[in-house]
Amino acid sequence: MASPLILRSSLHRALAQRYFLSASRSALQVRNESSQTQTQFPYIPGGPIYRGTVNDPTSFPPPSRTHGSYHWAFERLLAAGLVPMTVAAFATSGSSYPVLDGILGISLIMHSQIGFDSMLVDYLHKRKFPIIGPIATWGLRAATVGTMVGIYQFNTNDIGLTELIAKVWTA
């Protein structure tokens, strides 16, 4: 009974010593390699920063009210203003109020463009996606201009948005 206990305790010691010696040797190798690479890449507190990659620190834009609180307030007012404009489109006929058609068309397009632009800024930023980010941004701008031309044509040469909403609602 005593011999298996002695064997187990000596086996644990031998394995621990072997592991400790191999770990200390690898630590010495790492220390020697790091002293060699330290001359190539100086230590920077907070970790290495590779210039020209996505690891570059973000530069903060200069403060601007048009890109800050005014921009946010405009987005909220536009979103809140779409509700009464849509209700007014239900209550009136399109031929009587062509100005409402124009305002509703521009408001819907601007609201959609702001939302899609926010998505592109968040998920396809040009710093992370240098090719597809600007392509998607310019594609959104082209689609917005094309949609504005289409809505203008629809409002001037066809029934208009308010008449369309009224017909869809009663269909």
MARVOLUM-41584 format. One record per residue: residue number from 1; residue in three letters; x, y, z of N, C-alpha, C in turn. Coordinates in steps of 0.001 Angstrom, whole numbers, plus 500000, padded with zeros to 6 digits. Layout:
SITE_NUM_ALA_X_Y_Z_X_Y_Z_X_Y_Z
...
//
This chain:
SITE_1_MET_500810_498821_500000_500000_500000_500000_500857_501248_500000
SITE_2_ALA_501965_501221_500666_502832_502385_500722_503586_502582_499416
SITE_3_SER_503911_501505_498701_504690_501638_497465_503919_502375_496358
SITE_4_PRO_502592_502130_496135_501917_502933_495115_501850_504414_495477
SITE_5_LEU_501737_504717_496775_501698_506109_497207_503037_506793_496947
SITE_6_ILE_504118_506099_497209_505451_506658_496967_505676_506835_495470
SITE_7_LEU_505214_505837_494697_505394_505910_493257_504626_507100_492672
SITE_8_ARG_503397_507305_493133_502610_508416_492619_503234_509768_492978
SITE_9_SER_503688_509903_494201_504254_511190_494599_505563_511465_493872
SITE_10_SER_506384_510466_493645_507630_510693_492920_507361_510940_491434
SITE_11_LEU_506315_510298_490895_505963_510526_489495_505500_511970_489275
SITE_12_HIS_504708_512468_490208_504262_513855_490097_505431_514828_490169
SITE_13_ARG_506370_514533_491049_507538_515423_491167_508373_515406_489896
SITE_14_ALA_508559_514268_489322_509377_514159_488112_508715_514904_486951
SITE_15_LEU_507413_514735_486820_506716_515429_485740_506727_516940_485972
SITE_16_ALA_506560_517367_487204_506569_518791_487507_507937_519390_487222
SITE_17_GLN_509011_518670_487589_510349_519186_487323_510617_519270_485823
SITE_18_ARG_510197_518252_485089_510413_518247_483648_509645_519412_482998
SITE_19_TYR_508403_519609_483421_507605_520690_482862_508205_522043_483224
SITE_20_PHE_508658_522197_484478_509229_523464_484921_510497_523778_484133
SITE_21_LEU_511346_522778_483909_512582_523019_483166_512286_523398_481711
SITE_22_SER_511325_522715_481076_511024_523051_479679_510370_524430_479581
SITE_23_ALA_509536_524793_480554_508902_526107_480547_509926_527211_480757
SITE_24_SER_510894_526991_481635_511907_528017_481874_512822_528168_480659
SITE_25_ARG_513118_527059_479967_513943_527163_478748_513212_527959_477670
SITE_26_SER_511904_527684_477479_511163_528417_476454_511032_529893_476838
SITE_27_ALA_510920_530193_478122_510846_531585_478558_512156_532301_478264
SITE_28_LEU_513287_531620_478448_514575_532219_478120_514694_532471_476624
SITE_29_GLN_514203_531529_475812_514251_531725_474360_513401_532911_473939
SITE_30_VAL_512224_533028_474518_511337_534148_474188_511981_535460_474599
SITE_31_ARG_512628_535475_475778_513283_536685_476246_514415_537088_475301
SITE_32_ASN_515195_536122_474832_516284_536430_473910_515747_536929_472570
SITE_33_GLU_514653_536302_472071_514070_536748_470809_513476_538139_470938
SITE_34_SER_512852_538431_472079_512234_539746_472241_513290_540837_472337
SITE_35_SER_514447_540534_472895_515497_541553_472963_516050_541829_471570
SITE_36_GLN_516050_540806_470692_516507_541029_469326_515483_541836_468535
SITE_37_THR_514192_541518_468692_513162_542242_467938_512891_543617_468534
SITE_38_GLN_513282_543829_469777_513036_545129_470394_513869_546211_469712
SITE_39_THR_515006_545843_469182_515790_546827_468460_515141_547168_467131
SITE_40_GLN_514445_546201_466506_513745_546475_465261_512473_547284_465503
SITE_41_PHE_511646_546855_466440_510362_547479_466742_510386_547991_468174
SITE_42_PRO_510533_549277_468364_510591_549795_469733_509249_549592_470444
SITE_43_TYR_509350_549445_471755_508150_549226_472561_507340_550511_472629
SITE_44_ILE_506037_550381_472381_505118_551507_472474_504123_551174_473570
SITE_45_PRO_503973_552007_474580_503001_551707_475628_501593_551565_475041
SITE_46_GLY_500890_550536_475451_499557_550282_474924_499558_549325_473759
SITE_47_GLY_500723_548885_473322_500792_547923_472238_501305_548539_470957
SITE_48_PRO_501706_547690_470021_502233_548218_468757_501113_548799_467898
SITE_49_ILE_501444_549840_467166_500510_550461_466238_501152_550405_464860
SITE_50_TYR_500513_549717_463949_501015_549590_462591_500371_550674_461744
SITE_51_ARG_501169_551556_461204_500661_552694_460441_500128_552231_459087
SITE_52_GLY_499037_552857_458677_498469_552566_457374_497507_551393_457361
SITE_53_THR_497044_550945_458523_496100_549833_458588_494869_550283_459365
SITE_54_VAL_493954_549340_459588_492759_549665_460367_493097_549881_461834
SITE_55_ASN_494332_549599_462236_494737_549815_463619_495122_551259_463905
SITE_56_ASP_495117_552104_462884_495428_553509_463111_494390_554123_464035
SITE_57_PRO_494822_554998_464921_493829_555643_465790_492898_556532_464974
SITE_58_THR_491669_556604_465408_490670_557407_464710_490936_558876_464967
SITE_59_SER_490957_559642_463895_491129_561081_464062_489757_561686_464314
SITE_60_PHE_489689_562562_465266_488433_563181_465622_488198_564390_464724
SITE_61_PRO_486997_564492_464151_486728_565666_463312_486589_566910_464169
SITE_62_PRO_486800_568063_463580_486615_569295_464359_485147_569458_464744
SITE_63_PRO_484877_570053_465895_483487_570211_466319_482694_571064_465329
SITE_64_SER_481484_570598_465021_480622_571316_464096_479175_571079_464500
SITE_65_ARG_478407_572155_464645_477010_571999_465040_476184_571364_463935
SITE_66_THR_476566_571577_462674_475792_571000_461581_475942_569489_461520
SITE_67_HIS_477046_568957_462018_477222_567507_462046_476910_566920_463412
SITE_68_GLY_476532_567741_464336_476244_567273_465687_474781_567397_466025
SITE_69_SER_474484_568299_466919_473124_568397_467435_472129_568873_466384
SITE_70_TYR_472522_569764_465476_471594_570230_464446_471229_569088_463502
SITE_71_HIS_472212_568291_463166_471975_567152_462275_471001_566166_462932
SITE_72_TRP_471229_565875_464191_470355_564949_464921_468942_565514_465020
SITE_73_ALA_468819_566800_465322_467501_567425_465441_466773_567410_464091
SITE_74_PHE_467499_567650_462995_466880_567603_461675_466353_566205_461371
SITE_75_GLU_467138_565171_461690_466682_563794_461458_465410_563497_462243
SITE_76_ARG_465369_563906_463513_464183_563637_464338_462963_564411_463842
SITE_77_LEU_463146_565671_463469_462027_566468_462954_461514_565901_461633
SITE_78_LEU_462422_565446_460784_462008_564851_459517_461206_563576_459750
SITE_79_ALA_461681_562728_460652_460959_561482_460948_459602_561770_461583
SITE_80_ALA_459541_562730_462486_458268_563068_463131_457331_563779_462163
SITE_81_GLY_457869_564536_461231_457037_565253_460273_456422_564351_459212
SITE_82_LEU_457004_563184_458995_456446_562259_458004_455088_561716_458430
SITE_83_VAL_454840_561605_459720_453564_561060_460202_452394_561969_459815
SITE_84_PRO_452409_563269_460150_451269_564099_459748_451171_564283_458229
SITE_85_MET_452308_564272_457531_452239_564396_456072_451575_563175_455442
SITE_86_THR_451860_561992_455970_451221_560788_455443_449732_560787_455760
SITE_87_VAL_449348_561228_456949_447925_561326_457313_447237_562351_456414
SITE_88_ALA_447898_563463_456128_447317_564474_455237_447153_563924_453828
SITE_89_ALA_448073_563060_453403_447943_562445_452078_446738_561527_452018
SITE_90_PHE_446397_560863_453129_445190_560029_453166_443930_560889_453096
SITE_91_ALA_443956_562041_453715_442743_562858_453865_442455_563735_452648
SITE_92_THR_443450_564044_451838_443240_564949_450710_443375_564200_449394
SITE_93_SER_443023_564876_448324_443244_564297_446991_444508_564914_446414
SITE_94_GLY_445212_564156_445604_446498_564600_445081_446400_565737_444092
SITE_95_SER_445327_565763_443320_445221_566818_442313_445024_568186_442955
SITE_96_SER_444476_568224_444168_444238_569509_444824_445486_570064_445494
SITE_97_TYR_446388_569199_445900_447547_569638_446685_448844_569099_446082
SITE_98_PRO_449311_569673_444986_450570_569182_444399_451786_569518_445263
SITE_99_VAL_451668_570566_446090_452790_570910_446979_452992_569803_448006
SITE_100_LEU_451897_569229_448501_452003_568123_449456_452691_566922_448821
SITE_101_ASP_452388_566686_447533_453082_565609_446819_454593_565834_446816
SITE_102_GLY_454995_567054_446489_456422_567360_446425_457107_567252_447778
SITE_103_ILE_456479_567805_448809_457082_567762_450150_457149_566325_450666
SITE_104_LEU_456084_565565_450449_456080_564176_450894_457131_563359_450157
SITE_105_GLY_457256_563578_448846_458262_562851_448068_459680_563147_448522
SITE_106_ILE_459992_564422_448692_461344_564804_449129_461616_564303_450547
SITE_107_SER_460618_564398_451416_460808_563952_452806_461063_562450_452884
SITE_108_LEU_460306_561674_452129_460528_560222_452134_461910_559855_451610
SITE_109_ILE_462318_560520_450540_463635_560224_449960_464751_560636_450915
SITE_110_MET_464642_561821_451513_465689_562273_452446_465755_561374_453681
SITE_111_HIS_464603_560978_454190_464567_560088_455349_465244_558761_455021
SITE_112_SER_464957_558208_453857_465576_556945_453457_467071_557111_453221
SITE_113_GLN_467457_558214_452584_468874_558436_452306_469671_558594_453589
SITE_114_ILE_469134_559298_454574_469832_559466_455855_469987_558118_456546
SITE_115_GLY_468954_557291_456514_469034_555976_457155_470036_555060_456485
SITE_116_PHE_470020_555000_455150_470975_554153_454438_472392_554686_454577
SITE_117_ASP_472557_555995_454602_473884_556573_454775_474443_556242_456158
SITE_118_SER_473592_556269_457170_474046_555886_458516_474491_554430_458537
SITE_119_MET_473767_553582_457833_474149_552174_457764_475508_552020_457081
SITE_120_LEU_475726_552742_455976_477008_552641_455277_478149_553173_456127
SITE_121_VAL_477921_554254_456851_478969_554808_457715_479313_553825_458830
SITE_122_ASP_478298_553145_459374_478540_552217_460472_479186_550910_460019
SITE_123_TYR_478745_550354_458895_479157_549001_458530_480106_548922_457347
SITE_124_LEU_480170_549916_456498_481089_549905_455360_481935_551174_455361
SITE_125_HIS_482570_551444_456486_483378_552658_456614_484571_552578_455667
SITE_126_LYS_484930_553705_455052_485989_553699_454046_487362_553380_454627
SITE_127_ARG_487538_553525_455938_488814_553157_456540_488994_551652_456580
SITE_128_LYS_487892_550940_456811_487966_549490_456896_487787_548838_455529
SITE_129_PHE_486937_549429_454700_486684_548924_453353_487027_550027_452354
SITE_130_PRO_488314_550179_451997_488725_551331_451187_488191_551313_449756
SITE_131_ILE_487760_550162_449245_487259_550113_447876_485733_550125_447852
SITE_132_ILE_485129_549188_448573_483676_549049_448496_482944_550139_449283
SITE_133_GLY_483569_550713_450297_482925_551769_451072_482582_552991_450232
SITE_134_PRO_483564_553600_449551_483229_554748_448694_482313_554376_447519
SITE_135_ILE_482471_553163_446976_481583_552737_445884_480139_552681_446375
SITE_136_ALA_479931_552114_447563_478575_552024_448111_478019_553411_448436
SITE_137_THR_478859_554305_448945_478405_555660_449262_477982_556403_447996
SITE_138_TRP_478801_556327_446952_478443_556994_445702_477276_556296_445019
SITE_139_GLY_477148_554994_445182_475983_554290_444655_474702_554751_445328
SITE_140_LEU_474762_554967_446647_473596_555480_447373_473241_556884_446895
SITE_141_ARG_474247_557724_446691_473984_559082_446213_473352_559064_444821
SITE_142_ALA_473857_558197_443941_473286_558088_442594_471849_557568_442652
SITE_143_ALA_471603_556590_443521_470243_556060_443670_469304_557123_444230
SITE_144_THR_469802_557957_445134_468972_559030_445692_468602_560046_444622
SITE_145_VAL_469573_560432_443805_469285_561386_442726_468318_560766_441720
SITE_146_GLY_468531_559504_441369_467627_558821_440443_466213_558711_440995
SITE_147_THR_466102_558436_442275_464782_558352_442898_464104_559714_442925
SITE_148_MET_464867_560774_443172_464277_562118_443156_463755_562465_441765
SITE_149_VAL_464496_562110_440739_464033_562361_439371_462771_561554_439104
SITE_150_GLY_462738_560301_439546_461557_559461_439345_460330_559989_440074
SITE_151_ILE_460521_560428_441309_459393_560982_442069_458903_562277_441429
SITE_152_TYR_459823_563091_440929_459417_564322_440241_458579_563994_439009
SITE_153_GLN_459062_563038_438227_458312_562629_437035_456947_562062_437408
SITE_154_PHE_456900_561262_438463_455643_560656_438897_454667_561710_439396
SITE_155_ASN_455160_562715_440090_454290_563766_440616_453807_564725_439522
SITE_156_THR_454633_564993_438510_454235_565961_437485_453512_565320_436309
SITE_157_ASN_453882_564122_435914_453311_563510_434713_452321_562393_435004
SITE_158_ASP_452153_562023_436253_451242_560936_436589_450333_561399_437723
SITE_159_ILE_449797_560469_438512_448788_560833_439507_449367_561482_440761
SITE_160_GLY_450622_561259_441090_451233_561840_442286_451168_560899_443476
SITE_161_LEU_451969_561194_444475_452067_560311_445651_450787_560269_446473
SITE_162_THR_450164_561418_446715_448980_561409_447578_447832_560659_446927
SITE_163_GLU_447683_560816_445613_446635_560069_444906_446961_558570_444923
SITE_164_LEU_448222_558232_444773_448635_556825_444838_448320_556225_446202
SITE_165_ILE_448629_556969_447274_448353_556476_448626_446857_556284_448821
SITE_166_ALA_446062_557223_448345_444601_557101_448481_444059_555910_447697
SITE_167_LYS_444587_555660_446488_444128_554519_445695_444557_553183_446312
SITE_168_VAL_445782_553148_446828_446251_551909_447477_445444_551650_448736
SITE_169_TRP_445117_552686_449468_444368_552536_450723_442962_552019_450469
SITE_170_THR_442314_552441_449397_440950_552006_449106_440905_550738_448273
SITE_171_ALA_442019_550248_447773_442015_549047_446919_441714_547781_447689
//
